[in-house]
């Protein structure tokens, strides 16, 4: 599976990359929303791990933009943030994110969490044409 990580913290990015690569996945990354948007146009990942607190355009705006674009509309998006606020969780889901993880990421469960979201999203459309 190809997973795209959008994370501006180099330590968090390196950790998430290592965990997902150890699970056999290909990882692409961006450290800003602008870089992410350009990269998403170039290559379609199977999932997006999206930090909500990015410099410039925030992650919620990136999620909304992904949902508005036909090429990225159905890619599972997992929001990642250091804030456990229920309002932010609701905002992330309303913006089109499929799940919400709180930092620091749990390296023992991250791989399974990402795979579960991708599987659930695939099940949602199984046997149905995508609009």
Buried (B, 14 or more C-beta within 10 A) or exposed (E): BEBBBBBBBEEBBEBBBEBBEEBEBEBBBBBBBBBBBEBBEEEEBBBBBBBBBBEEBBBBBBBBBBBEEEEBEBBBBBBBBEEEEEEBBEBBBEBBBBBBBBBEBEEEEBBEBBBBBBEEBEEEEEEEEEE
